Amino acid sequence: MQDIDTQIRDLVAQIVEKTPDEIKPDSRFVEDLGMDSMMALEILAAIEKKYKISIPEEKLAEFKTLNDTLAVVKENLAKKDNHA
Amino acid sequence: MLNIEEIFKILPQRFPFVMIDRILELEPKKRVVAIKNISFNEEFFGGHFPGRPVMPGVLIIEAMAQASIILFYESKVSLKEKDMIYYLGAVKVRFSRPVTPGDQLKLVIEPLKILSNAAIVKAQAFVADTEVASGELSFVAKEDAK
């Protein structure tokens, strides 16, 4: 299985309709990749479904780059594991 | 459960673009079931297609979207008594059977994610319990600044 960084990069690439290698860890979603709020919502929903986690709406504002997104997801996954 | 007068209190659309007639089931944040009766008198059948009436797939999507608006509105206490305009963001729908005069379209919508001003829903359309279309819609809601 691919690591989570690669999985989320591929997922973002698919939604913003770019190739995965165009998504750099620090590419800015809006300015560099042309992401809009609808795409951000799709990414949030896709991540929640894939990892069976629930990310609060306020965290959506933190999804500015791939690195930011990974940080939120990993934090959330860690919480989930602690509860398990 | 909601008749057309009650639907009009929520939906901004009016004739000739009201694509649901009645809400049968409504469970905020969980599910809505709506119906749209399809009659040969529908204006679009005149041109789609002459002599072979088939409901345009985009109007099935519209019916899904309008049912989704009802679900979204009823799931959001904060929206009550505000004039909202809804914009579709993305649509991913597959059509499996044509819808023709005499059919009753049943729309079943379940949310995948609801935010304060946007949502992604799973949408299915049935005729007599056979699925005719299914997919996902995402949309945003904005207050109408008139």
gemmi code that builds the backbone of each chain (N, CA, C; Angstrom):
import gemmi

chains = {
    "A": [
        ("MET", (0.829, -1.198, 0.000), (0.000, 0.000, 0.000), (0.872, 1.261, 0.000)),
        ("GLN", (0.405, 2.253, -0.760), (1.162, 3.507, -0.808), (1.086, 4.207, 0.536)),
        ("ASP", (2.093, 5.057, 0.790), (1.995, 5.803, 2.040), (0.945, 6.904, 1.910)),
        ("ILE", (0.571, 7.409, 3.053), (-0.537, 8.359, 3.105), (-0.223, 9.642, 2.322)),
        ("ASP", (1.055, 10.056, 2.324), (1.433, 11.269, 1.581), (1.121, 11.113, 0.094)),
        ("THR", (1.488, 9.944, -0.439), (1.258, 9.691, -1.862), (-0.240, 9.578, -2.159)),
        ("GLN", (-0.950, 8.889, -1.283), (-2.398, 8.718, -1.487), (-3.106, 10.067, -1.541)),
        ("ILE", (-2.757, 10.932, -0.606), (-3.455, 12.221, -0.556), (-3.017, 13.121, -1.711)),
        ("ARG", (-1.742, 13.032, -2.096), (-1.300, 13.811, -3.259), (-2.095, 13.375, -4.499)),
        ("ASP", (-2.260, 12.066, -4.674), (-2.973, 11.564, -5.847), (-4.435, 11.989, -5.819)),
        ("LEU", (-5.005, 11.968, -4.620), (-6.401, 12.357, -4.467), (-6.597, 13.847, -4.813)),
        ("VAL", (-5.673, 14.684, -4.329), (-5.738, 16.110, -4.644), (-5.558, 16.313, -6.151)),
        ("ALA", (-4.608, 15.588, -6.733), (-4.328, 15.720, -8.161), (-5.580, 15.402, -8.982)),
        ("GLN", (-6.255, 14.345, -8.589), (-7.446, 13.932, -9.327), (-8.523, 15.012, -9.266)),
        ("ILE", (-8.708, 15.607, -8.099), (-9.781, 16.594, -7.941), (-9.445, 17.922, -8.636)),
        ("VAL", (-8.180, 18.344, -8.560), (-7.838, 19.600, -9.247), (-7.463, 19.363, -10.726)),
        ("GLU", (-7.573, 18.111, -11.151), (-7.305, 17.736, -12.548), (-5.892, 18.107, -12.988)),
        ("LYS", (-4.935, 17.669, -12.178), (-3.515, 17.820, -12.534), (-2.877, 16.438, -12.429)),
        ("THR", (-1.636, 16.316, -12.952), (-0.923, 15.058, -12.740), (-0.288, 15.111, -11.350)),
        ("PRO", (-0.121, 13.944, -10.704), (0.407, 13.947, -9.328), (1.737, 14.698, -9.203)),
        ("ASP", (2.617, 14.616, -10.216), (3.919, 15.292, -10.050), (3.814, 16.817, -10.147)),
        ("GLU", (2.660, 17.321, -10.538), (2.468, 18.776, -10.518), (2.132, 19.286, -9.116)),
        ("ILE", (1.780, 18.347, -8.235), (1.399, 18.745, -6.872), (2.632, 18.644, -5.972)),
        ("LYS", (3.263, 19.766, -5.719), (4.418, 19.776, -4.819), (3.918, 19.946, -3.381)),
        ("PRO", (4.745, 19.505, -2.412), (4.286, 19.591, -1.014), (3.869, 21.010, -0.618)),
        ("ASP", (4.521, 22.012, -1.228), (4.212, 23.388, -0.836), (3.470, 24.176, -1.911)),
        ("SER", (2.987, 23.501, -2.954), (2.165, 24.201, -3.951), (0.954, 24.769, -3.233)),
        ("ARG", (0.672, 26.042, -3.485), (-0.517, 26.629, -2.847), (-1.745, 26.221, -3.636)),
        ("PHE", (-2.704, 25.636, -2.942), (-3.879, 25.071, -3.611), (-4.590, 26.096, -4.489)),
        ("VAL", (-4.857, 27.255, -3.933), (-5.657, 28.234, -4.662), (-4.821, 28.950, -5.721)),
        ("GLU", (-3.673, 29.526, -5.268), (-2.877, 30.359, -6.162), (-2.158, 29.543, -7.232)),
        ("ASP", (-1.596, 28.389, -6.854), (-0.773, 27.633, -7.798), (-1.561, 26.562, -8.552)),
        ("LEU", (-2.562, 26.014, -7.901), (-3.257, 24.869, -8.510), (-4.664, 25.213, -8.975)),
        ("GLY", (-5.094, 26.432, -8.716), (-6.406, 26.852, -9.197), (-7.570, 26.174, -8.490)),
        ("MET", (-7.358, 25.786, -7.242), (-8.439, 25.120, -6.518), (-9.516, 26.120, -6.098)),
        ("ASP", (-10.787, 25.706, -6.193), (-11.854, 26.570, -5.683), (-12.486, 25.918, -4.451)),
        ("SER", (-13.455, 26.601, -3.852), (-14.004, 26.125, -2.580), (-14.737, 24.789, -2.741)),
        ("MET", (-15.316, 24.590, -3.915), (-16.019, 23.331, -4.169), (-15.029, 22.159, -4.190)),
        ("MET", (-13.875, 22.399, -4.829), (-12.844, 21.344, -4.886), (-12.320, 21.050, -3.491)),
        ("ALA", (-12.164, 22.099, -2.686), (-11.685, 21.906, -1.319), (-12.670, 21.018, -0.555)),
        ("LEU", (-13.951, 21.275, -0.763), (-14.973, 20.461, -0.098), (-14.894, 19.005, -0.579)),
        ("GLU", (-14.676, 18.829, -1.880), (-14.562, 17.464, -2.421), (-13.361, 16.736, -1.818)),
        ("ILE", (-12.260, 17.463, -1.652), (-11.069, 16.850, -1.065), (-11.349, 16.438, 0.375)),
        ("LEU", (-11.991, 17.341, 1.109), (-12.345, 17.037, 2.498), (-13.218, 15.780, 2.562)),
        ("ALA", (-14.253, 15.742, 1.715), (-15.184, 14.605, 1.746), (-14.478, 13.309, 1.336)),
        ("ALA", (-13.587, 13.403, 0.332), (-12.882, 12.212, -0.142), (-11.938, 11.671, 0.938)),
        ("ILE", (-11.270, 12.590, 1.643), (-10.350, 12.171, 2.712), (-11.132, 11.525, 3.863)),
        ("GLU", (-12.243, 12.143, 4.217), (-13.056, 11.584, 5.310), (-13.512, 10.168, 4.995)),
        ("LYS", (-13.930, 9.991, 3.719), (-14.443, 8.687, 3.305), (-13.315, 7.656, 3.300)),
        ("LYS", (-12.175, 8.061, 2.732), (-11.073, 7.119, 2.572), (-10.504, 6.659, 3.915)),
        ("TYR", (-10.366, 7.603, 4.836), (-9.718, 7.255, 6.108), (-10.715, 7.085, 7.252)),
        ("LYS", (-11.988, 7.191, 6.908), (-13.043, 7.023, 7.922), (-12.805, 7.910, 9.132)),
        ("ILE", (-12.516, 9.178, 8.848), (-12.337, 10.152, 9.927), (-13.326, 11.294, 9.694)),
        ("SER", (-13.481, 12.129, 10.686), (-14.355, 13.284, 10.544), (-13.535, 14.534, 10.844)),
        ("ILE", (-13.408, 15.385, 9.824), (-12.607, 16.600, 9.984), (-13.552, 17.776, 10.154)),
        ("PRO", (-13.410, 18.527, 11.241), (-14.349, 19.639, 11.453), (-14.212, 20.722, 10.381)),
        ("GLU", (-15.315, 21.402, 10.137), (-15.360, 22.397, 9.067), (-14.286, 23.482, 9.217)),
        ("GLU", (-14.001, 23.885, 10.453), (-13.011, 24.962, 10.659), (-11.643, 24.588, 10.091)),
        ("LYS", (-11.373, 23.275, 10.079), (-10.049, 22.818, 9.611), (-9.885, 23.000, 8.103)),
        ("LEU", (-11.001, 23.163, 7.403), (-10.939, 23.305, 5.950), (-10.086, 24.517, 5.566)),
        ("ALA", (-10.149, 25.555, 6.383), (-9.377, 26.774, 6.110), (-7.875, 26.508, 6.184)),
        ("GLU", (-7.487, 25.438, 6.884), (-6.061, 25.109, 7.000), (-5.525, 24.326, 5.809)),
        ("PHE", (-6.436, 23.885, 4.935), (-6.003, 23.145, 3.743), (-5.470, 24.119, 2.701)),
        ("LYS", (-4.241, 24.613, 2.920), (-3.706, 25.588, 1.967), (-2.697, 24.965, 1.016)),
        ("THR", (-2.006, 23.934, 1.501), (-1.056, 23.198, 0.667), (-1.190, 21.716, 1.002)),
        ("LEU", (-0.491, 20.888, 0.225), (-0.509, 19.449, 0.492), (0.048, 19.172, 1.901)),
        ("ASN", (1.122, 19.863, 2.244), (1.724, 19.664, 3.576), (0.750, 20.012, 4.697)),
        ("ASP", (0.034, 21.132, 4.533), (-0.955, 21.539, 5.550), (-2.031, 20.474, 5.684)),
        ("THR", (-2.473, 19.983, 4.529), (-3.542, 18.991, 4.513), (-3.089, 17.718, 5.214)),
        ("LEU", (-1.866, 17.288, 4.886), (-1.330, 16.074, 5.512), (-1.246, 16.235, 7.027)),
        ("ALA", (-0.866, 17.436, 7.459), (-0.742, 17.673, 8.897), (-2.098, 17.499, 9.579)),
        ("VAL", (-3.137, 18.059, 8.968), (-4.483, 17.951, 9.560), (-4.937, 16.489, 9.573)),
        ("VAL", (-4.710, 15.794, 8.460), (-5.176, 14.409, 8.359), (-4.444, 13.533, 9.376)),
        ("LYS", (-3.131, 13.731, 9.473), (-2.347, 12.884, 10.384), (-2.732, 13.140, 11.835)),
        ("GLU", (-2.976, 14.402, 12.141), (-3.404, 14.760, 13.504), (-4.718, 14.055, 13.824)),
        ("ASN", (-5.600, 14.068, 12.816), (-6.914, 13.457, 12.997), (-6.833, 11.941, 13.120)),
        ("LEU", (-5.956, 11.350, 12.302), (-5.785, 9.890, 12.364), (-5.202, 9.476, 13.708)),
        ("ALA", (-4.294, 10.312, 14.229), (-3.676, 10.002, 15.523), (-4.731, 9.993, 16.629)),
        ("LYS", (-5.635, 10.975, 16.559), (-6.728, 11.043, 17.540), (-7.585, 9.803, 17.468)),
        ("LYS", (-7.854, 9.403, 16.206), (-8.718, 8.245, 15.998), (-8.079, 7.001, 16.613)),
        ("ASP", (-6.738, 6.849, 16.387), (-6.045, 5.660, 16.921), (-6.054, 5.654, 18.453)),
        ("ASN", (-5.927, 6.834, 19.034), (-5.944, 6.921, 20.484), (-7.266, 6.469, 21.076)),
        ("HIS", (-8.326, 6.740, 20.298), (-9.660, 6.383, 20.789), (-9.980, 4.907, 20.561)),
        ("ALA", (-9.225, 4.303, 19.644), (-9.568, 2.940, 19.249), (-9.253, 1.944, 20.376)),
    ],
    "B": [
        ("MET", (-45.332, 14.444, 2.889), (-44.777, 15.100, 4.073), (-44.621, 16.609, 3.872)),
        ("LEU", (-44.123, 17.032, 2.666), (-44.200, 18.453, 2.308), (-44.972, 18.539, 1.001)),
        ("ASN", (-46.003, 19.352, 0.959), (-46.717, 19.538, -0.301), (-46.067, 20.682, -1.084)),
        ("ILE", (-46.652, 20.980, -2.244), (-45.982, 21.944, -3.128), (-45.923, 23.347, -2.504)),
        ("GLU", (-46.950, 23.718, -1.738), (-46.918, 25.045, -1.105), (-45.755, 25.124, -0.101)),
        ("GLU", (-45.554, 24.028, 0.621), (-44.456, 24.026, 1.599), (-43.099, 23.978, 0.894)),
        ("ILE", (-43.053, 23.267, -0.233), (-41.815, 23.208, -1.022), (-41.445, 24.613, -1.506)),
        ("PHE", (-42.463, 25.383, -1.914), (-42.210, 26.743, -2.423), (-41.639, 27.667, -1.352)),
        ("LYS", (-41.851, 27.332, -0.093), (-41.269, 28.164, 0.967), (-39.750, 27.973, 1.033)),
        ("ILE", (-39.267, 26.873, 0.471), (-37.831, 26.571, 0.544), (-37.145, 26.784, -0.803)),
        ("LEU", (-37.741, 26.252, -1.856), (-37.097, 26.318, -3.172), (-37.231, 27.705, -3.790)),
        ("PRO", (-36.143, 28.236, -4.341), (-36.263, 29.504, -5.065), (-36.821, 29.339, -6.487)),
        ("GLN", (-36.784, 28.132, -7.035), (-37.232, 27.923, -8.413), (-38.753, 28.053, -8.537)),
        ("ARG", (-39.192, 28.510, -9.712), (-40.629, 28.599, -10.017), (-40.884, 28.098, -11.439)),
        ("PHE", (-42.169, 28.076, -11.831), (-42.541, 27.632, -13.166), (-41.673, 28.309, -14.213)),
        ("PRO", (-41.215, 27.650, -15.233), (-41.421, 26.220, -15.520), (-40.268, 25.352, -15.048)),
        ("PHE", (-39.699, 25.675, -13.893), (-38.473, 24.981, -13.516), (-38.565, 24.373, -12.129)),
        ("VAL", (-39.755, 23.948, -11.761), (-39.913, 23.248, -10.483), (-39.894, 21.755, -10.787)),
        ("MET", (-38.868, 21.069, -10.332), (-38.658, 19.678, -10.728), (-38.994, 18.687, -9.612)),
        ("ILE", (-39.639, 19.165, -8.555), (-40.193, 18.201, -7.597), (-41.614, 18.621, -7.236)),
        ("ASP", (-42.469, 17.641, -7.025), (-43.882, 17.905, -6.738), (-44.216, 17.707, -5.260)),
        ("ARG", (-43.525, 16.792, -4.632), (-43.878, 16.472, -3.244), (-42.673, 15.829, -2.551)),
        ("ILE", (-42.578, 16.067, -1.253), (-41.560, 15.386, -0.445), (-42.268, 14.275, 0.332)),
        ("LEU", (-41.798, 13.059, 0.167), (-42.434, 11.922, 0.855), (-41.810, 11.658, 2.224)),
        ("GLU", (-40.485, 11.788, 2.284), (-39.788, 11.532, 3.543), (-38.746, 12.607, 3.721)),
        ("LEU", (-38.567, 13.024, 4.959), (-37.553, 14.040, 5.215), (-36.974, 13.832, 6.602)),
        ("GLU", (-35.696, 13.506, 6.609), (-35.012, 13.351, 7.879), (-33.770, 14.240, 7.805)),
        ("PRO", (-33.822, 15.434, 8.425), (-32.704, 16.376, 8.309), (-31.360, 15.710, 8.582)),
        ("LYS", (-30.371, 16.083, 7.768), (-28.988, 15.570, 7.843), (-28.855, 14.102, 7.442)),
        ("LYS", (-29.965, 13.411, 7.153), (-29.879, 11.987, 6.855), (-30.375, 11.648, 5.452)),
        ("ARG", (-31.594, 12.130, 5.095), (-32.184, 11.604, 3.868), (-33.428, 12.393, 3.495)),
        ("VAL", (-33.627, 12.542, 2.189), (-34.898, 13.079, 1.708), (-35.353, 12.214, 0.540)),
        ("VAL", (-36.665, 12.004, 0.457), (-37.252, 11.284, -0.691), (-38.289, 12.211, -1.304)),
        ("ALA", (-38.107, 12.516, -2.596), (-39.006, 13.440, -3.294), (-39.566, 12.767, -4.535)),
        ("ILE", (-40.726, 13.255, -5.004), (-41.233, 12.738, -6.284), (-41.494, 13.863, -7.274)),
        ("LYS", (-41.381, 13.490, -8.522), (-41.721, 14.378, -9.639), (-42.517, 13.533, -10.622)),
        ("ASN", (-43.741, 13.949, -10.862), (-44.571, 13.232, -11.838), (-44.282, 13.749, -13.233)),
        ("ILE", (-44.098, 12.820, -14.138), (-43.710, 13.192, -15.497), (-44.923, 13.005, -16.414)),
        ("SER", (-45.370, 14.118, -16.988), (-46.543, 14.065, -17.869), (-46.127, 14.445, -19.289)),
        ("PHE", (-46.884, 13.962, -20.260), (-46.555, 14.333, -21.642), (-46.683, 15.831, -21.854)),
        ("ASN", (-47.467, 16.497, -21.008), (-47.621, 17.951, -21.145), (-46.370, 18.739, -20.774)),
        ("GLU", (-45.353, 18.104, -20.211), (-44.106, 18.822, -19.909), (-43.618, 19.477, -21.194)),
        ("GLU", (-43.260, 20.747, -21.062), (-42.891, 21.506, -22.258), (-41.712, 20.904, -23.020)),
        ("PHE", (-40.760, 20.364, -22.270), (-39.536, 19.891, -22.932), (-39.771, 18.716, -23.866)),
        ("PHE", (-40.873, 17.967, -23.639), (-41.121, 16.809, -24.511), (-41.397, 17.236, -25.955)),
        ("GLY", (-41.846, 18.501, -26.118), (-42.093, 18.996, -27.475), (-40.864, 18.915, -28.354)),
        ("GLY", (-39.705, 19.069, -27.737), (-38.485, 19.092, -28.541), (-37.514, 17.973, -28.203)),
        ("HIS", (-37.811, 17.189, -27.157), (-36.834, 16.188, -26.685), (-37.531, 14.857, -26.518)),
        ("PHE", (-37.797, 14.052, -27.568), (-37.559, 14.418, -28.948), (-38.896, 14.346, -29.669)),
        ("PRO", (-39.082, 15.063, -30.747), (-40.368, 15.015, -31.444), (-40.740, 13.571, -31.788)),
        ("GLY", (-41.890, 13.127, -31.308), (-42.333, 11.761, -31.595), (-41.708, 10.709, -30.698)),
        ("ARG", (-40.724, 11.101, -29.893), (-40.079, 10.140, -28.995), (-39.713, 10.830, -27.685)),
        ("PRO", (-40.720, 11.029, -26.819), (-40.471, 11.807, -25.592), (-39.581, 11.101, -24.581)),
        ("VAL", (-38.443, 11.715, -24.275), (-37.523, 11.216, -23.249), (-37.152, 12.406, -22.366)),
        ("MET", (-37.269, 12.252, -21.044), (-36.904, 13.357, -20.148), (-35.398, 13.627, -20.231)),
        ("PRO", (-35.002, 14.880, -20.482), (-33.564, 15.174, -20.565), (-32.850, 14.837, -19.256)),
        ("GLY", (-31.701, 14.191, -19.379), (-30.926, 13.809, -18.191), (-30.575, 15.004, -17.326)),
        ("VAL", (-30.314, 16.150, -17.948), (-29.953, 17.328, -17.151), (-31.106, 17.739, -16.241)),
        ("LEU", (-32.341, 17.454, -16.664), (-33.478, 17.814, -15.806), (-33.643, 16.809, -14.670)),
        ("ILE", (-33.205, 15.573, -14.887), (-33.172, 14.610, -13.772), (-32.158, 15.109, -12.736)),
        ("ILE", (-31.012, 15.604, -13.229), (-30.018, 16.186, -12.318), (-30.625, 17.386, -11.579)),
        ("GLU", (-31.385, 18.202, -12.295), (-32.025, 19.360, -11.663), (-32.979, 18.903, -10.551)),
        ("ALA", (-33.740, 17.841, -10.832), (-34.658, 17.322, -9.816), (-33.873, 16.841, -8.589)),
        ("MET", (-32.750, 16.157, -8.836), (-31.885, 15.722, -7.726), (-31.401, 16.938, -6.941)),
        ("ALA", (-31.003, 17.983, -7.678), (-30.455, 19.179, -7.033), (-31.526, 19.862, -6.180)),
        ("GLN", (-32.748, 19.924, -6.695), (-33.812, 20.599, -5.934), (-34.171, 19.806, -4.677)),
        ("ALA", (-34.195, 18.492, -4.800), (-34.435, 17.670, -3.593), (-33.300, 17.879, -2.594)),
        ("SER", (-32.079, 18.031, -3.128), (-30.912, 18.261, -2.253), (-31.032, 19.583, -1.513)),
        ("ILE", (-31.573, 20.599, -2.193), (-31.769, 21.907, -1.555), (-32.690, 21.751, -0.344)),
        ("ILE", (-33.755, 20.988, -0.516), (-34.705, 20.791, 0.590), (-33.984, 20.140, 1.776)),
        ("LEU", (-33.199, 19.113, 1.471), (-32.477, 18.412, 2.539), (-31.499, 19.355, 3.235)),
        ("PHE", (-30.750, 20.109, 2.432), (-29.751, 21.039, 2.975), (-30.430, 22.082, 3.850)),
        ("TYR", (-31.488, 22.678, 3.330), (-32.201, 23.733, 4.054), (-32.737, 23.210, 5.383)),
        ("GLU", (-33.341, 22.050, 5.339), (-33.943, 21.501, 6.558), (-32.888, 21.013, 7.554)),
        ("SER", (-31.653, 20.828, 7.072), (-30.582, 20.381, 7.965), (-29.877, 21.547, 8.639)),
        ("LYS", (-30.202, 22.762, 8.210), (-29.472, 23.949, 8.658), (-30.401, 24.948, 9.317)),
        ("VAL", (-30.400, 24.968, 10.619), (-31.264, 25.899, 11.346), (-30.939, 27.347, 10.959)),
        ("SER", (-29.644, 27.599, 10.711), (-29.200, 28.966, 10.450), (-29.743, 29.544, 9.141)),
        ("LEU", (-30.248, 28.685, 8.263), (-30.719, 29.181, 6.971), (-32.160, 29.683, 7.016)),
        ("LYS", (-32.887, 29.298, 8.038), (-34.302, 29.610, 8.095), (-34.512, 31.124, 7.985)),
        ("GLU", (-35.496, 31.469, 7.183), (-35.885, 32.870, 6.972), (-34.820, 33.691, 6.259)),
        ("LYS", (-33.944, 33.025, 5.516), (-33.020, 33.762, 4.662), (-33.324, 33.378, 3.220)),
        ("ASP", (-33.142, 34.334, 2.314), (-33.281, 34.011, 0.892), (-31.953, 33.483, 0.400)),
        ("MET", (-31.963, 32.234, -0.049), (-30.713, 31.634, -0.482), (-30.759, 31.341, -1.980)),
        ("ILE", (-29.585, 31.417, -2.590), (-29.424, 30.992, -3.973), (-28.423, 29.845, -3.948)),
        ("TYR", (-28.683, 28.827, -4.750), (-27.838, 27.630, -4.718), (-27.117, 27.465, -6.053)),
        ("TYR", (-25.836, 27.157, -5.965), (-25.035, 26.956, -7.173), (-24.448, 25.557, -7.166)),
        ("LEU", (-24.689, 24.832, -8.247), (-24.067, 23.515, -8.376), (-22.586, 23.706, -8.635)),
        ("GLY", (-21.759, 22.884, -7.972), (-20.327, 22.983, -8.183), (-19.816, 21.866, -9.062)),
        ("ALA", (-20.249, 20.653, -8.789), (-19.796, 19.512, -9.575), (-20.889, 18.457, -9.601)),
        ("VAL", (-20.966, 17.759, -10.715), (-21.988, 16.728, -10.896), (-21.323, 15.502, -11.494)),
        ("LYS", (-21.599, 14.356, -10.884), (-21.068, 13.104, -11.424), (-22.245, 12.123, -11.411)),
        ("VAL", (-22.923, 11.985, -12.535), (-24.147, 11.183, -12.554), (-24.116, 10.214, -13.732)),
        ("ARG", (-24.606, 8.999, -13.478), (-24.706, 7.992, -14.524), (-26.194, 7.701, -14.745)),
        ("PHE", (-26.596, 7.635, -16.005), (-27.998, 7.362, -16.336), (-28.122, 5.930, -16.826)),
        ("SER", (-29.114, 5.203, -16.312), (-29.207, 3.812, -16.734), (-30.461, 3.490, -17.544)),
        ("ARG", (-31.542, 4.282, -17.388), (-32.755, 4.017, -18.172), (-33.451, 5.316, -18.527)),
        ("PRO", (-34.119, 5.375, -19.702), (-34.831, 6.605, -20.063), (-36.083, 6.807, -19.208)),
        ("VAL", (-36.425, 8.075, -18.986), (-37.631, 8.430, -18.235), (-38.617, 9.032, -19.230)),
        ("THR", (-39.856, 8.511, -19.234), (-40.825, 8.876, -20.272), (-42.166, 9.266, -19.640)),
        ("PRO", (-43.089, 9.865, -20.445), (-44.380, 10.296, -19.898), (-45.096, 9.156, -19.158)),
        ("GLY", (-45.682, 9.489, -18.002), (-46.356, 8.486, -17.188), (-45.505, 7.979, -16.050)),
        ("ASP", (-44.203, 8.223, -16.143), (-43.311, 7.777, -15.066), (-43.451, 8.687, -13.851)),
        ("GLN", (-43.237, 8.110, -12.681), (-43.086, 8.924, -11.473), (-41.637, 8.799, -11.027)),
        ("LEU", (-40.952, 9.916, -11.084), (-39.533, 9.929, -10.720), (-39.433, 10.053, -9.201)),
        ("LYS", (-38.715, 9.120, -8.589), (-38.512, 9.193, -7.139), (-37.044, 9.491, -6.880)),
        ("LEU", (-36.793, 10.549, -6.119), (-35.422, 10.992, -5.882), (-35.059, 10.724, -4.435)),
        ("VAL", (-33.945, 10.054, -4.243), (-33.494, 9.745, -2.887), (-32.114, 10.379, -2.702)),
        ("ILE", (-32.022, 11.277, -1.735), (-30.787, 12.041, -1.519), (-30.268, 11.781, -0.109)),
        ("GLU", (-28.978, 11.464, -0.025), (-28.340, 11.291, 1.286), (-27.051, 12.106, 1.301)),
        ("PRO", (-26.803, 12.843, 2.368), (-25.599, 13.677, 2.384), (-24.329, 12.852, 2.572)),
        ("LEU", (-23.268, 13.236, 1.879), (-21.950, 12.663, 2.142), (-21.194, 13.596, 3.066)),
        ("LYS", (-21.431, 14.923, 2.885), (-20.788, 15.910, 3.758), (-21.606, 17.190, 3.689)),
        ("ILE", (-21.963, 17.716, 4.838), (-22.674, 18.993, 4.859), (-21.839, 19.994, 5.648)),
        ("LEU", (-21.537, 21.126, 5.019), (-20.875, 22.222, 5.730), (-21.908, 23.323, 5.935)),
        ("SER", (-21.477, 24.448, 6.517), (-22.455, 25.501, 6.784), (-22.982, 26.111, 5.494)),
        ("ASN", (-22.143, 26.154, 4.442), (-22.609, 26.819, 3.223), (-22.450, 25.957, 1.969)),
        ("ALA", (-22.232, 24.667, 2.144), (-22.023, 23.803, 0.990), (-22.290, 22.357, 1.371)),
        ("ALA", (-22.472, 21.513, 0.374), (-22.697, 20.103, 0.668), (-22.333, 19.236, -0.531)),
        ("ILE", (-22.016, 17.969, -0.220), (-21.883, 16.947, -1.249), (-22.905, 15.880, -0.900)),
        ("VAL", (-23.693, 15.463, -1.873), (-24.722, 14.458, -1.590), (-24.624, 13.297, -2.569)),
        ("LYS", (-25.120, 12.158, -2.101), (-25.310, 11.009, -2.973), (-26.757, 11.087, -3.448)),
        ("ALA", (-26.970, 10.986, -4.756), (-28.318, 11.141, -5.304), (-28.687, 9.933, -6.157)),
        ("GLN", (-29.908, 9.458, -5.955), (-30.395, 8.366, -6.788), (-31.787, 8.722, -7.296)),
        ("ALA", (-32.095, 8.300, -8.531), (-33.438, 8.493, -9.083), (-33.990, 7.130, -9.478)),
        ("PHE", (-35.257, 6.909, -9.119), (-35.902, 5.629, -9.411), (-37.210, 5.864, -10.157)),
        ("VAL", (-37.595, 4.894, -10.997), (-38.961, 4.830, -11.507), (-39.465, 3.439, -11.143)),
        ("ALA", (-40.555, 3.387, -10.388), (-41.102, 2.101, -9.940), (-40.004, 1.195, -9.357)),
        ("ASP", (-39.214, 1.762, -8.456), (-38.173, 1.018, -7.741), (-37.006, 0.525, -8.598)),
        ("THR", (-36.987, 0.913, -9.873), (-35.815, 0.615, -10.704), (-34.970, 1.878, -10.805)),
        ("GLU", (-33.666, 1.737, -10.528), (-32.812, 2.922, -10.585), (-32.655, 3.400, -12.026)),
        ("VAL", (-32.889, 4.693, -12.249), (-32.720, 5.252, -13.601), (-31.495, 6.162, -13.686)),
        ("ALA", (-31.051, 6.667, -12.549), (-29.853, 7.515, -12.541), (-29.288, 7.546, -11.127)),
        ("SER", (-27.967, 7.694, -11.028), (-27.381, 7.821, -9.700), (-26.051, 8.541, -9.793)),
        ("GLY", (-25.663, 9.171, -8.707), (-24.380, 9.863, -8.719), (-24.183, 10.747, -7.518)),
        ("GLU", (-23.332, 11.759, -7.717), (-22.989, 12.686, -6.642), (-23.102, 14.110, -7.140)),
        ("LEU", (-23.619, 14.981, -6.285), (-23.686, 16.404, -6.608), (-22.999, 17.181, -5.498)),
        ("SER", (-22.317, 18.253, -5.864), (-21.847, 19.166, -4.826), (-22.352, 20.561, -5.167)),
        ("PHE", (-22.701, 21.305, -4.149), (-23.257, 22.646, -4.376), (-22.934, 23.569, -3.212)),
        ("VAL", (-22.990, 24.867, -3.504), (-22.821, 25.868, -2.456), (-24.103, 26.685, -2.340)),
        ("ALA", (-24.336, 27.205, -1.153), (-25.494, 28.061, -0.905), (-24.988, 29.448, -0.555)),
        ("LYS", (-25.571, 30.449, -1.190), (-25.180, 31.822, -0.853), (-26.428, 32.626, -0.560)),
        ("GLU", (-26.278, 33.554, 0.376), (-27.421, 34.394, 0.685), (-27.678, 35.319, -0.503)),
        ("ASP", (-28.961, 35.439, -0.864), (-29.317, 36.247, -2.033), (-29.241, 37.721, -1.669)),
        ("ALA", (-28.321, 38.426, -2.338), (-28.078, 39.823, -1.969), (-28.990, 40.806, -2.696)),
        ("LYS", (-29.897, 40.340, -3.483), (-30.907, 41.134, -4.227), (-30.615, 42.614, -4.417)),
    ],
}
model = gemmi.Model(1)
for chain_id, residues in chains.items():
    chain = gemmi.Chain(chain_id)
    for i, (resn, *xyz) in enumerate(residues, 1):
        res = gemmi.Residue()
        res.name, res.seqid = resn, gemmi.SeqId(i, " ")
        for name, pos in zip(("N", "CA", "C"), xyz):
            atom = gemmi.Atom()
            atom.name, atom.element = name, gemmi.Element(name[0])
            atom.pos, atom.b_iso = gemmi.Position(*pos), 0.0
            res.add_atom(atom)
        chain.add_residue(res)
    model.add_chain(chain)
structure = gemmi.Structure()
structure.add_model(model)
structure.setup_entities()
